[in-house]
């Protein structure tokens, strides 16, 4: 069991650790450029490549999308309750509880833990969450969500392009499949390196409160994911991916939104860092129940 857990988590933590060490040494890392490449080229290619290779069942895709929506609703209620009890502003904590790091951490862990089919299910969750994150997430944080910007978002465009692969059983031409395989292959390593670099740039304060709220986010996220999977009667693999994605730490994107809206970015940075550190302990516990 320990060997299986190490095989799943070691690549994720090692590559993110390389990014962290790289930034801490003061070496140049063009974060904005890499993030743009991952967002506009790598992630859409990974979506198409994964769904083209696995031919995910339409029912499974729809189930994961619905489960993601229910998890978002459940974590919104949890986040609002935590805000009421802690006296924190709901615009600060609600996005952090609703939008976990299903991309930089969720996709690699799902791949190494559950294989290509698990990655395809994780992609379905990630795509659904991304749509809400670029609309409701921006609005909750205090920004303006533009419908035109959403329609131009490459991740949303890749979702539209993936629909024929899922629902019409269409295969990409070989030349295009090879191209998206090549481009998609760079995405997960770059995601993890960028995650490590981003964490190195965050300076959290009030660690005690961050550990408490960050711990609540990942533990209750797993609980909500398990409950939603039980209610929907998901298969074992689908439920495992759902719980894993729901248990991810606070996404770095929430920190960027807080900075843009000037909505207590230091507190959000604290949640990102503390929940990510706690996930190094919590995720092996969650994985142990499924491997």
C-alpha positions, -999 to 999 in steps of 0.1 A, spaced: 0 0 0 28 25 9 46 17 -23 15 24 -43 8 56 -25 44 67 -30 43 59 -67 12 80 -72 22 111 -51 60 112 -55 60 125 -91 35 153 -82 54 164 -51 89 161 -67 80 181 -98 62 208 -77 92 208 -53 116 214 -82 95 245 -92 95 257 -56 132 252 -52 138 269 -86 119 300 -75 135 301 -40 169 301 -56 160 332 -75 163 316 -109 143 330 -138 109 314 -144 85 332 -168 54 324 -148 30 346 -169 43 332 -202 41 296 -190 7 301 -175 -6 315 -208 9 286 -227 -7 261 -203 -41 279 -204 -43 286 -241 -25 257 -257 -16 229 -233 -48 224 -213 -71 224 -244 -48 199 -261 -48 178 -229 -86 178 -228 -89 167 -265 -60 142 -263 -74 125 -231 -110 123 -243 -99 111 -278 -78 83 -263 -102 71 -237 -136 76 -255 -153 85 -222 -188 72 -219 -214 101 -223 -232 89 -192 -200 90 -172 -191 125 -184 -226 138 -176 -225 122 -142 -192 138 -134 -204 172 -146 -235 169 -124 -215 157 -95 -192 187 -98 -222 211 -98 -235 195 -66 -201 196 -50 -198 233 -58 -232 239 -43 -224 218 -12 -190 236 -7 -207 270 -12 -231 262 17 -201 249 38 -181 281 30 -210 304 39 -215 286 72 -178 289 80 -180 326 71 -209 331 95 -192 313 123 -157 329 118 -168 364 110 -149 363 77 -163 381 47 -181 357 24 -163 371 -7 -130 361 8 -137 325 19 -165 314 -5 -143 311 -36 -116 293 -16 -140 267 -4 -158 263 -38 -128 261 -62 -101 236 -54 -69 230 -73 -84 204 -97 -60 213 -125 -24 216 -113 -28 189 -86 -61 171 -94 -53 160 -130 -18 146 -123 -29 127 -92 -59 113 -110 -37 101 -138 -11 84 -116 -37 70 -92 -65 59 -116 -49 57 -151 -61 72 -184 -98 66 -176 -95 82 -143 -78 112 -159 -107 115 -184 -132 116 -155 -110 142 -137 -110 162 -169 -148 162 -169 -148 175 -134 -121 201 -142 -139 214 -172 -172 219 -154 -155 236 -124 -135 259 -148 -167 272 -164 -181 282 -129 -147 295 -118 -144 319 -147 -180 332 -142 -193 327 -106 -158 327 -91 -149 361 -106 -182 376 -97 -181 363 -61 -145 377 -56 -158 411 -66 -149 412 -103 -169 415 -135 -175 382 -154 -178 389 -191 -198 364 -212 -176 372 -242 -145 365 -222 -159 331 -212 -168 322 -248 -132 331 -259 -117 311 -231 -96 283 -246 -107 258 -220 -144 264 -228 -136 262 -265 -119 228 -259 -150 216 -241 -171 225 -271 -146 207 -294 -147 176 -271 -185 172 -274 -184 152 -306 -157 130 -292 -179 122 -262 -215 121 -275 -210 112 -312 -181 87 -308 -160 107 -332 -123 101 -335 -98 128 -343 -78 124 -375 -45 108 -368 -24 139 -376 -45 160 -352 -45 132 -325 -7 131 -326 -5 169 -324 -27 172 -293 -10 142 -277 23 160 -282 10 194 -269 -10 178 -241 21 159 -229 38 191 -218 8 203 -198 10 183 -165 47 189 -159 44 226 -166 13 228 -143 33 212 -114 64 233 -120 42 265 -120 24 254 -89 57 251 -71 69 285 -83 36 301 -73 37 286 -38 73 300 -34 60 335 -41 33 334 -15 42 346 20 14 334 44 6 351 77 -14 339 107 -5 303 101 -28 289 128 -60 303 112 -48 292 78 -42 256 89 -76 255 105 -96 268 75 -74 251 50 -79 218 69 -116 223 69 -116 229 31 -98 197 22 -115 174 47 -150 187 42 -144 187 4 -137 150 5 -168 145 27 -190 164 3 -176 145 -27 -182 112 -10 -218 122 -1 -226 134 -36 -211 102 -51 -233 81 -28 -264 101 -36 -258 98 -74 -249 61 -71 -216 66 -90 -194 36 -98 -164 30 -77 -139 47 -101 -161 77 -107 -167 81 -69 -129 78 -63 -121 105 -88 -149 127 -75 -137 125 -39 -101 131 -50 -109 162 -70 -132 175 -42 -104 170 -16 -79 192 -35 -65 223 -17 -74 259 -25 -65 268 -61 -38 295 -66 -63 311 -91 -83 323 -60 -53 342 -48 -50 359 -82 -87 369 -81 -83 383 -46 -53 404 -57 -73 417 -86 -103 426 -65 -81 438 -36 -101 414 -13 -78 404 15 -52 387 -8 -29 379 22 -56 358 38 -64 339 6 -26 333 1 -25 319 36 -53 295 27 -36 284 -5 -3 277 12 -17 260 43 -43 238 25 -16 227 0 8 218 28 -19 199 46 -29 181 14 6 164 15 -7 146 46 -44 144 37 -43 131 1 -24 99 10 -52 92 36 -79 97 9 -60 77 -17 -54 48 8 -92 42 8 -93 37 -30 -60 21 -42 
